[in-house]
């Protein structure tokens, strides 16, 4: 992962923490896939919290001139995915996070 992507992923982590997101993981997957360079994975305490985290991340990125390529799960709020191309953000309710267990799927990725 290049320095710019690393810095962006760390900013996303800060933005998630600002809205009480928990268990935040940054995984460098650039050597493992062509779809993205990094995943930021986090948990929210409720669907309202998951949505608030996602909205805050999108708003802060927009203020920096970065718009998402796509945004999934906004209505349900159980798992929201925000694709910024070089960084894909996954914000889960705990139940969904445990079920999908992305960290296990990407164990070969480097933890940041």
C-alpha positions as protocol buffer text, in pm:
chain_id: "A"
residue {
  index: 1
  type: UNK
  ca { x: 0 y: 0 z: 0 }
}
residue {
  index: 2
  type: UNK
  ca { x: 141 y: 338 z: -90 }
}
residue {
  index: 3
  type: UNK
  ca { x: 182 y: 623 z: 161 }
}
residue {
  index: 4
  type: UNK
  ca { x: -121 y: 819 z: 33 }
}
residue {
  index: 5
  type: UNK
  ca { x: -351 y: 517 z: 69 }
}
residue {
  index: 6
  type: UNK
  ca { x: -210 y: 439 z: 414 }
}
residue {
  index: 7
  type: UNK
  ca { x: -271 y: 796 z: 529 }
}
residue {
  index: 8
  type: UNK
  ca { x: -627 y: 791 z: 391 }
}
residue {
  index: 9
  type: UNK
  ca { x: -702 y: 460 z: 568 }
}
residue {
  index: 10
  type: UNK
  ca { x: -572 y: 604 z: 896 }
}
residue {
  index: 11
  type: UNK
  ca { x: -791 y: 913 z: 853 }
}
residue {
  index: 12
  type: UNK
  ca { x: -1090 y: 687 z: 799 }
}
residue {
  index: 13
  type: UNK
  ca { x: -1003 y: 508 z: 1123 }
}
residue {
  index: 14
  type: UNK
  ca { x: -1003 y: 844 z: 1304 }
}
residue {
  index: 15
  type: UNK
  ca { x: -1336 y: 942 z: 1150 }
}
residue {
  index: 16
  type: UNK
  ca { x: -1488 y: 609 z: 1257 }
}
residue {
  index: 17
  type: UNK
  ca { x: -1357 y: 656 z: 1612 }
}
residue {
  index: 18
  type: UNK
  ca { x: -1511 y: 1005 z: 1620 }
}
residue {
  index: 19
  type: UNK
  ca { x: -1853 y: 842 z: 1583 }
}
residue {
  index: 20
  type: UNK
  ca { x: -1787 y: 570 z: 1841 }
}
residue {
  index: 21
  type: UNK
  ca { x: -1700 y: 294 z: 1597 }
}
residue {
  index: 22
  type: UNK
  ca { x: -1517 y: 4 z: 1759 }
}
residue {
  index: 23
  type: UNK
  ca { x: -1286 y: -287 z: 1676 }
}
residue {
  index: 24
  type: UNK
  ca { x: -1134 y: -101 z: 1382 }
}
residue {
  index: 25
  type: UNK
  ca { x: -901 y: -304 z: 1163 }
}
residue {
  index: 26
  type: UNK
  ca { x: -701 y: -183 z: 864 }
}
residue {
  index: 27
  type: UNK
  ca { x: -585 y: -464 z: 638 }
}
residue {
  index: 28
  type: UNK
  ca { x: -342 y: -414 z: 349 }
}
residue {
  index: 29
  type: UNK
  ca { x: -467 y: -645 z: 73 }
}
residue {
  index: 30
  type: UNK
  ca { x: -289 y: -479 z: -219 }
}
residue {
  index: 31
  type: UNK
  ca { x: -65 y: -781 z: -278 }
}
residue {
  index: 32
  type: UNK
  ca { x: -361 y: -1021 z: -261 }
}
residue {
  index: 33
  type: UNK
  ca { x: -624 y: -867 z: -489 }
}
residue {
  index: 34
  type: UNK
  ca { x: -666 y: -613 z: -767 }
}
residue {
  index: 35
  type: UNK
  ca { x: -997 y: -479 z: -634 }
}
residue {
  index: 36
  type: UNK
  ca { x: -844 y: -248 z: -369 }
}
residue {
  index: 37
  type: UNK
  ca { x: -534 y: -178 z: -165 }
}
residue {
  index: 38
  type: UNK
  ca { x: -688 y: -179 z: 183 }
}
residue {
  index: 39
  type: UNK
  ca { x: -994 y: -268 z: 384 }
}
residue {
  index: 40
  type: UNK
  ca { x: -1103 y: -70 z: 687 }
}
residue {
  index: 41
  type: UNK
  ca { x: -1336 y: -286 z: 895 }
}
residue {
  index: 42
  type: UNK
  ca { x: -1527 y: -153 z: 1196 }
}
residue {
  index: 43
  type: UNK
  ca { x: -1825 y: -223 z: 1418 }
}
residue {
  index: 44
  type: UNK
  ca { x: -2114 y: -2 z: 1523 }
}
residue {
  index: 45
  type: UNK
  ca { x: -2338 y: -53 z: 1823 }
}
residue {
  index: 46
  type: UNK
  ca { x: -2673 y: -19 z: 1641 }
}
residue {
  index: 47
  type: UNK
  ca { x: -2809 y: 37 z: 1292 }
}
residue {
  index: 48
  type: UNK
  ca { x: -2835 y: 407 z: 1373 }
}
residue {
  index: 49
  type: UNK
  ca { x: -2468 y: 411 z: 1481 }
}
residue {
  index: 50
  type: UNK
  ca { x: -2356 y: 217 z: 1172 }
}
residue {
  index: 51
  type: UNK
  ca { x: -2538 y: 466 z: 949 }
}
residue {
  index: 52
  type: UNK
  ca { x: -2397 y: 765 z: 1141 }
}
residue {
  index: 53
  type: UNK
  ca { x: -2043 y: 630 z: 1109 }
}
residue {
  index: 54
  type: UNK
  ca { x: -2084 y: 574 z: 736 }
}
residue {
  index: 55
  type: UNK
  ca { x: -2234 y: 919 z: 679 }
}
residue {
  index: 56
  type: UNK
  ca { x: -1952 y: 1081 z: 877 }
}
residue {
  index: 57
  type: UNK
  ca { x: -1683 y: 894 z: 680 }
}
residue {
  index: 58
  type: UNK
  ca { x: -1845 y: 994 z: 351 }
}
residue {
  index: 59
  type: UNK
  ca { x: -1884 y: 1357 z: 462 }
}
residue {
  index: 60
  type: UNK
  ca { x: -1525 y: 1390 z: 584 }
}
residue {
  index: 61
  type: UNK
  ca { x: -1383 y: 1226 z: 272 }
}
residue {
  index: 62
  type: UNK
  ca { x: -1592 y: 1458 z: 56 }
}
residue {
  index: 63
  type: UNK
  ca { x: -1451 y: 1760 z: 242 }
}
residue {
  index: 64
  type: UNK
  ca { x: -1107 y: 1634 z: 139 }
}
residue {
  index: 65
  type: UNK
  ca { x: -1215 y: 1598 z: -223 }
}
residue {
  index: 66
  type: UNK
  ca { x: -1264 y: 1220 z: -225 }
}
residue {
  index: 67
  type: UNK
  ca { x: -1600 y: 1080 z: -330 }
}
residue {
  index: 68
  type: UNK
  ca { x: -1695 y: 711 z: -305 }
}
residue {
  index: 69
  type: UNK
  ca { x: -1728 y: 504 z: -621 }
}
residue {
  index: 70
  type: UNK
  ca { x: -2015 y: 315 z: -463 }
}
residue {
  index: 71
  type: UNK
  ca { x: -2206 y: 285 z: -137 }
}
residue {
  index: 72
  type: UNK
  ca { x: -2400 y: -27 z: -36 }
}
residue {
  index: 73
  type: UNK
  ca { x: -2630 y: -107 z: 255 }
}
residue {
  index: 74
  type: UNK
  ca { x: -2741 y: 244 z: 342 }
}
residue {
  index: 75
  type: UNK
  ca { x: -3105 y: 147 z: 397 }
}
residue {
  index: 76
  type: UNK
  ca { x: -3055 y: -150 z: 626 }
}
residue {
  index: 77
  type: UNK
  ca { x: -2764 y: -24 z: 831 }
}
residue {
  index: 78
  type: UNK
  ca { x: -2651 y: -373 z: 931 }
}
residue {
  index: 79
  type: UNK
  ca { x: -2348 y: -374 z: 697 }
}
residue {
  index: 80
  type: UNK
  ca { x: -2251 y: -66 z: 501 }
}
residue {
  index: 81
  type: UNK
  ca { x: -1977 y: -75 z: 241 }
}
residue {
  index: 82
  type: UNK
  ca { x: -1816 y: 241 z: 107 }
}
residue {
  index: 83
  type: UNK
  ca { x: -1583 y: 193 z: -192 }
}
residue {
  index: 84
  type: UNK
  ca { x: -1320 y: 465 z: -227 }
}
residue {
  index: 85
  type: UNK
  ca { x: -1131 y: 254 z: -487 }
}
residue {
  index: 86
  type: UNK
  ca { x: -797 y: 227 z: -303 }
}
residue {
  index: 87
  type: UNK
  ca { x: -974 y: 177 z: 32 }
}
residue {
  index: 88
  type: UNK
  ca { x: -1298 y: -13 z: 90 }
}
residue {
  index: 89
  type: UNK
  ca { x: -1471 y: 57 z: 421 }
}
residue {
  index: 90
  type: UNK
  ca { x: -1691 y: -207 z: 588 }
}
residue {
  index: 91
  type: UNK
  ca { x: -1902 y: -98 z: 884 }
}
residue {
  index: 92
  type: UNK
  ca { x: -2092 y: -379 z: 1055 }
}
residue {
  index: 93
  type: UNK
  ca { x: -2325 y: -455 z: 1337 }
}
residue {
  index: 94
  type: UNK
  ca { x: -2143 y: -711 z: 1557 }
}
residue {
  index: 95
  type: UNK
  ca { x: -2372 y: -997 z: 1451 }
}
residue {
  index: 96
  type: UNK
  ca { x: -2300 y: -944 z: 1079 }
}
residue {
  index: 97
  type: UNK
  ca { x: -1930 y: -890 z: 1140 }
}
residue {
  index: 98
  type: UNK
  ca { x: -1901 y: -1223 z: 1321 }
}
residue {
  index: 99
  type: UNK
  ca { x: -2103 y: -1400 z: 1052 }
}
residue {
  index: 100
  type: UNK
  ca { x: -1902 y: -1271 z: 753 }
}
residue {
  index: 101
  type: UNK
  ca { x: -1567 y: -1267 z: 941 }
}
residue {
  index: 102
  type: UNK
  ca { x: -1376 y: -1073 z: 675 }
}
residue {
  index: 103
  type: UNK
  ca { x: -1066 y: -1070 z: 891 }
}
residue {
  index: 104
  type: UNK
  ca { x: -1049 y: -1450 z: 864 }
}
residue {
  index: 105
  type: UNK
  ca { x: -1096 y: -1436 z: 488 }
}
residue {
  index: 106
  type: UNK
  ca { x: -806 y: -1193 z: 454 }
}
residue {
  index: 107
  type: UNK
  ca { x: -564 y: -1344 z: 708 }
}
residue {
  index: 108
  type: UNK
  ca { x: -280 y: -1315 z: 455 }
}
residue {
  index: 109
  type: UNK
  ca { x: -326 y: -936 z: 450 }
}
residue {
  index: 110
  type: UNK
  ca { x: -95 y: -718 z: 653 }
}
residue {
  index: 111
  type: UNK
  ca { x: -259 y: -556 z: 958 }
}
residue {
  index: 112
  type: UNK
  ca { x: -185 y: -183 z: 985 }
}
